[in-house]
Amino acid sequence: MSRLTRSRGGARLVMLPAALLLLTACTGGTPTATEPSTPAAVVTPSPTPSPTETAAVDVTVKPTRPAALDQPPSADGAAAIAAYFMELFPYANATGDLADWKALSHAECIFCASVITTVETKVAAGQHDQGGAVSITSAAGTEVNPGSFYSAKVDLTQDASATLDASGAVVKSFPGPKTFHVDVALAWDGTAWRLREATPVEVSNP
């Protein structure tokens, strides 16, 4: 996956009673046995449940198309479309399907074009990506010029991924998860949305 950046069962605990001693008076007399104490209870902690494993996201399934694509332009719509565009990134790299990516890409969008070139080059070489799912943590839009120009800020995490050849061998691997902040510029041309540019920056985790 090309990165977005340019650039226990519980242990059983048993308490055993101390050995009982017979005490005899020093001056003689009938020995008296000390009454045995009640054995301590056996304590068995409940096993700790294993963490529930989260199923891996299948990046070969196309992301859900947002309703905002068919609605009048708005800041919220811009945020939803920018997030959707980022979700298309691993899908395109895994399947080679660039139809929706191209439909949203403005002719002057450098980031958009670079992804198209990368995906087409891999497809030509019989390669595809595995993993790299994107999870959107936040998306907010701003109206720059009412009804035409908008910006959006998207924060996301991307899982580890790898580029595989036709035999399934790993060509290159990419560690993860990684966190990114993406500034996006969008335009509404009166009939459709277009992404004019996207600038992903990797965010260092504390």
Secondary structure, DSSP 4 states (H G I P E B T S, - for coil): ---SS----PPPB-PPPPPP--B--TT----BPPPPPPPPPPB-PPPPPPPPPPPPP-TTSPPPPPGGGGS---HHHHHHHHHHHHHHHHHHHHH---HHHHHHB-TT-HHHHHHHHHHHHHHHTT-EEEE--EEEEEEEEEEEETTTEEEEEEEEEE--EEEE-TTS-EEEEE---EEEEEEEEEEE-SS-EEEEEEEEEEEPP-
